[in-house]
Amino acid sequence: MAMKSSKSVTNSEGANPFDAVKIELAVIIGLAVGVLLVIWRLDLGHVLELILLAGLGLAAGGWLAVRTRQITPQDD
């Protein structure tokens, strides 16, 4: 009789350290879509819309870069 492995899918021993960053990326994409819809609905000036979206993109990209750098091993 073959025995099944007792290794659980939710076992955190072999968890990918980038899983948290993937979740944060999904949240940031959701927030970006929400902000895009709000900015689109408010009908602001084109320059102000561009500044707001660029600021959101820079903040989100910076956040993900910092979080990824914290996770990756550093070779000193």
N, C-alpha and C positions, 0 to 999 in steps of 0.2 A: 504494500500500500504506500503510495507516494505521500510525503508530508508536505504541507503547505508552508511557505515561509512565514515567519511571524513578524517580518519587517512591515511596519505600518507605513502607509502613504504619508501620514501626517507626522512622521518621525522627524524631529528637528536636528538630528545628528548630521544628516547629509544634506541639509537644506542649502539652497543656493543663496549666498549672501546678497545677490542682486534682486531677490524677490521683493524686498521692501522698496527698492528703487522702481521696480516695475509697477507696483501699486501706486507709488507717488506719481509716476508718469501718467497712469490712468486718471488719477484725480486731477492732475494739472490739465490734461486734455479736456476733461469734463468742465473744469472751471473756465478754460479758454473758450470753449464753445459757448458757455453761458455768457461770458463777458462779450463775446462777439455778437451774440444775439441782442444783448442789452444795448451795446453801442450802435448797432444797426437800427434798432427800434427808436433810440433817442434822436436820431437824425442830427448829429452834431456836424460841425464843419469837418471837411476832409482832412485838414492838417491836424486837428485835435484827435480825430479818430485814428489817424496814422500814429500819432505820438502815444496814445493810450495802448494801441495794439503792439507797438514796438517795445514799450515799457513792459508790458505783460510778457512778451517773448523773451526779452533780456532777463527779466526776473526769473521766469520759469527755467530758462536754459542755465542760468547761473546756479539756481538751486540744484538742478539735476547734476551739474558738473561738480559742485561741492560734495553732494552726497555720494557720487560715484568715486570721487577721489578719496573720501573717507573709507570706503569699503575696499578699494583695491590695495594690495600690498605695496609698500614703498621700498624700493631698493636704494639704500643709502650707501 
